């Protein structure tokens, strides 16, 4: 048995179990990440931009940044 066969046997049950959740989860995370990166760039928050870009928290960090940490009068709340 090759390494590829072993990998396939390991991943196949996981894909069957979690596959239906994977695409919506990716879309959810991508939407929040895009909004947070846009806001961080507008406000010139370089450190936040880098952290949001590199850390994947399935939208949690991005939502926290948008709703708590990026309150500013210079940036409108609408996206």
Z-matrix of the N, CA and C atoms (Angstrom, degrees):
N
C 1 1.454
C 2 1.532 1 108.53
N 3 1.315 2 115.57 1 131.88
C 4 1.455 3 120.10 2 -178.66
C 5 1.531 4 110.61 3 -87.80
N 6 1.320 5 115.05 4 169.99
C 7 1.458 6 120.08 5 178.19
C 8 1.520 7 111.26 6 -63.56
N 9 1.329 8 117.37 7 -33.90
C 10 1.459 9 121.57 8 179.47
C 11 1.524 10 111.20 9 -65.94
N 12 1.330 11 117.00 10 -39.46
C 13 1.465 12 120.59 11 176.91
C 14 1.527 13 110.70 12 -64.93
N 15 1.303 14 116.67 13 -41.90
C 16 1.465 15 121.07 14 178.63
C 17 1.522 16 110.68 15 -63.06
N 18 1.326 17 116.50 16 -43.86
C 19 1.461 18 120.89 17 178.23
C 20 1.518 19 110.81 18 -62.64
N 21 1.318 20 117.41 19 -42.62
C 22 1.460 21 121.94 20 179.45
C 23 1.532 22 110.43 21 -62.79
N 24 1.313 23 118.49 22 -42.49
C 25 1.461 24 121.58 23 179.13
C 26 1.526 25 111.26 24 -66.38
N 27 1.306 26 117.56 25 -30.34
C 28 1.455 27 121.54 26 179.31
C 29 1.522 28 111.27 27 -77.42
N 30 1.323 29 117.22 28 -42.80
C 31 1.454 30 120.94 29 -174.51
C 32 1.528 31 114.15 30 -80.66
N 33 1.302 32 118.00 31 -28.70
C 34 1.468 33 120.90 32 -175.75
C 35 1.529 34 113.66 33 -56.99
N 36 1.331 35 119.98 34 -47.98
C 37 1.475 36 118.56 35 177.62
C 38 1.533 37 112.58 36 -66.25
N 39 1.320 38 117.14 37 -34.16
C 40 1.459 39 119.77 38 178.59
C 41 1.522 40 111.52 39 -66.17
N 42 1.332 41 116.51 40 -41.20
C 43 1.461 42 120.16 41 178.96
C 44 1.522 43 110.50 42 -65.90
N 45 1.319 44 117.18 43 -40.51
C 46 1.474 45 120.28 44 177.35
C 47 1.524 46 111.31 45 -62.74
N 48 1.316 47 117.16 46 -38.80
C 49 1.456 48 121.66 47 -176.64
C 50 1.527 49 112.29 48 -77.93
N 51 1.320 50 117.89 49 -44.61
C 52 1.461 51 121.31 50 -172.74
C 53 1.530 52 113.90 51 -106.09
N 54 1.306 53 118.65 52 -3.77
C 55 1.454 54 122.76 53 -177.77
C 56 1.517 55 114.74 54 -55.37
N 57 1.341 56 118.99 55 -46.65
C 58 1.468 57 119.45 56 -179.05
C 59 1.528 58 113.30 57 -62.33
N 60 1.320 59 117.67 58 -24.09
C 61 1.472 60 120.79 59 179.92
C 62 1.514 61 112.82 60 -89.80
N 63 1.306 62 117.47 61 -16.30
C 64 1.458 63 120.84 62 -171.57
C 65 1.530 64 113.29 63 -67.56
N 66 1.315 65 118.71 64 -50.04
C 67 1.468 66 121.43 65 -177.91
C 68 1.530 67 111.54 66 -63.81
N 69 1.344 68 119.99 67 -49.30
C 70 1.470 69 118.57 68 177.46
C 71 1.530 70 112.64 69 -60.45
N 72 1.318 71 117.69 70 -36.68
C 73 1.457 72 121.26 71 178.78
C 74 1.529 73 111.29 72 -65.59
N 75 1.304 74 117.25 73 -40.70
C 76 1.460 75 121.16 74 177.88
C 77 1.527 76 110.37 75 -65.45
N 78 1.319 77 117.33 76 -43.88
C 79 1.469 78 120.75 77 179.40
C 80 1.525 79 111.64 78 -64.46
N 81 1.331 80 117.01 79 -42.16
C 82 1.468 81 122.33 80 177.74
C 83 1.527 82 110.07 81 -58.94
N 84 1.318 83 116.26 82 -50.08
C 85 1.461 84 121.63 83 -178.10
C 86 1.526 85 111.21 84 -64.33
N 87 1.324 86 116.87 85 -42.17
C 88 1.453 87 121.03 86 -178.92
C 89 1.528 88 111.96 87 -64.67
N 90 1.327 89 117.24 88 -39.91
C 91 1.465 90 120.47 89 179.39
C 92 1.526 91 111.14 90 -63.97
N 93 1.327 92 117.67 91 -48.38
C 94 1.463 93 120.62 92 -179.84
C 95 1.517 94 111.51 93 -66.14
N 96 1.339 95 116.67 94 -39.16
C 97 1.469 96 120.26 95 179.59
C 98 1.524 97 109.97 96 -63.69
N 99 1.312 98 117.82 97 -41.64
C 100 1.458 99 120.99 98 178.99
C 101 1.515 100 112.08 99 -62.63
N 102 1.341 101 116.91 100 -44.60
C 103 1.469 102 120.15 101 179.38
C 104 1.524 103 111.53 102 -64.37
N 105 1.331 104 116.71 103 -42.59
C 106 1.468 105 120.44 104 -178.79
C 107 1.526 106 111.41 105 -68.65
N 108 1.327 107 117.40 106 -39.96
C 109 1.458 108 119.70 107 177.79
C 110 1.527 109 110.92 108 -65.56
N 111 1.314 110 116.69 109 -38.63
C 112 1.469 111 120.85 110 177.43
C 113 1.526 112 110.52 111 -60.81
N 114 1.337 113 116.19 112 -47.26
C 115 1.470 114 120.54 113 -179.22
C 116 1.521 115 110.94 114 -65.01
N 117 1.328 116 117.24 115 -43.85
C 118 1.467 117 120.38 116 -179.94
C 119 1.527 118 111.06 117 -62.35
N 120 1.319 119 117.27 118 -37.66
C 121 1.462 120 120.17 119 178.37
C 122 1.527 121 110.60 120 -68.47
N 123 1.333 122 117.67 121 -41.00
C 124 1.461 123 120.81 122 179.38
C 125 1.523 124 111.82 123 -62.99
N 126 1.317 125 116.05 124 -39.09
C 127 1.462 126 120.82 125 -178.25
C 128 1.531 127 112.79 126 -87.64
N 129 1.325 128 116.99 127 0.05
C 130 1.466 129 123.22 128 -179.34
C 131 1.534 130 112.39 129 58.24
N 132 1.316 131 115.60 130 40.20
C 133 1.464 132 122.02 131 175.17
C 134 1.534 133 107.92 132 -91.47
N 135 1.328 134 116.42 133 83.86
C 136 1.463 135 120.89 134 -174.42
C 137 1.524 136 113.04 135 -63.28
N 138 1.319 137 116.37 136 -42.83
C 139 1.471 138 119.24 137 -178.84
C 140 1.527 139 110.56 138 -64.23
N 141 1.325 140 116.80 139 -44.74
C 142 1.465 141 120.24 140 178.27
C 143 1.522 142 110.49 141 -62.08
N 144 1.335 143 117.17 142 -41.84
C 145 1.458 144 121.33 143 179.88
C 146 1.531 145 110.43 144 -57.02
N 147 1.326 146 116.25 145 -47.33
C 148 1.467 147 120.86 146 -178.09
C 149 1.528 148 110.72 147 -65.47
N 150 1.322 149 117.06 148 -44.13
C 151 1.470 150 120.14 149 -179.04
C 152 1.527 151 110.45 150 -64.14
N 153 1.321 152 117.16 151 -45.68
C 154 1.469 153 120.39 152 -179.52
C 155 1.527 154 110.31 153 -64.13
N 156 1.314 155 116.91 154 -37.90
C 157 1.456 156 120.90 155 -179.82
C 158 1.530 157 111.75 156 -65.91
N 159 1.325 158 117.13 157 -39.49
C 160 1.467 159 120.38 158 -172.70
C 161 1.521 160 114.80 159 -92.42
N 162 1.326 161 117.88 160 -28.32
C 163 1.462 162 120.62 161 -174.59
C 164 1.527 163 109.06 162 -98.95
N 165 1.321 164 116.31 163 125.44
C 166 1.457 165 120.86 164 179.44
C 167 1.529 166 109.14 165 -104.08
N 168 1.339 167 115.90 166 110.95
C 169 1.463 168 120.74 167 -179.23
C 170 1.526 169 111.30 168 -120.48
N 171 1.322 170 117.34 169 22.92
C 172 1.465 171 123.80 170 179.14
C 173 1.529 172 110.85 171 56.24
N 174 1.303 173 116.26 172 37.54
C 175 1.453 174 121.28 173 174.69
C 176 1.515 175 115.94 174 93.70
N 177 1.310 176 118.67 175 -12.19
C 178 1.468 177 120.68 176 -175.19
C 179 1.528 178 111.18 177 -66.53
N 180 1.319 179 117.85 178 -50.92
C 181 1.464 180 121.14 179 178.83
C 182 1.526 181 110.77 180 -62.41
N 183 1.312 182 116.39 181 -40.15
C 184 1.456 183 120.70 182 -179.22
C 185 1.526 184 111.54 183 -63.79
N 186 1.319 185 116.99 184 -44.03
C 187 1.468 186 121.36 185 178.66
C 188 1.519 187 109.94 186 -64.11
N 189 1.328 188 117.46 187 -42.82
C 190 1.463 189 120.75 188 178.47
C 191 1.524 190 110.62 189 -61.28
N 192 1.322 191 117.44 190 -42.19
C 193 1.465 192 120.15 191 179.01
C 194 1.527 193 110.31 192 -62.57
N 195 1.325 194 116.76 193 -47.46
C 196 1.465 195 120.14 194 -176.92
C 197 1.521 196 112.50 195 -65.04
N 198 1.306 197 118.51 196 -40.65
C 199 1.456 198 121.62 197 -172.57
C 200 1.521 199 114.12 198 -91.97
N 201 1.338 200 117.91 199 -23.26
C 202 1.463 201 119.87 200 -173.84
C 203 1.532 202 112.35 201 -116.94
N 204 1.316 203 117.25 202 -51.51
C 205 1.458 204 120.70 203 -167.58
C 206 1.525 205 115.35 204 -91.24
N 207 1.317 206 119.52 205 -15.32
C 208 1.464 207 119.68 206 -173.95
C 209 1.516 208 113.01 207 -108.43
N 210 1.309 209 117.95 208 23.80
C 211 1.464 210 120.14 209 178.85
C 212 1.518 211 108.82 210 -66.82
N 213 1.332 212 115.59 211 122.06
C 214 1.460 213 120.69 212 -179.09
C 215 1.520 214 109.04 213 -153.30
N 216 1.327 215 116.65 214 145.50
C 217 1.462 216 120.89 215 178.14
C 218 1.514 217 111.60 216 -78.26
N 219 1.327 218 117.59 217 -17.73
C 220 1.462 219 120.22 218 -177.82
C 221 1.516 220 112.49 219 -84.83
N 222 1.314 221 118.72 220 -13.29
C 223 1.454 222 121.98 221 -176.88
C 224 1.521 223 108.57 222 -116.73
N 225 1.307 224 119.54 223 119.50
C 226 1.457 225 120.37 224 -179.72
C 227 1.519 226 111.42 225 -66.73
N 228 1.332 227 118.51 226 149.46
C 229 1.454 228 120.84 227 -178.18
C 230 1.515 229 113.42 228 -71.58
N 231 1.323 230 118.16 229 -18.94
C 232 1.469 231 120.63 230 179.89
C 233 1.512 232 110.40 231 -78.28
N 234 1.335 233 115.25 232 147.40
C 235 1.456 234 119.84 233 179.54
C 236 1.489 235 107.76 234 -102.00
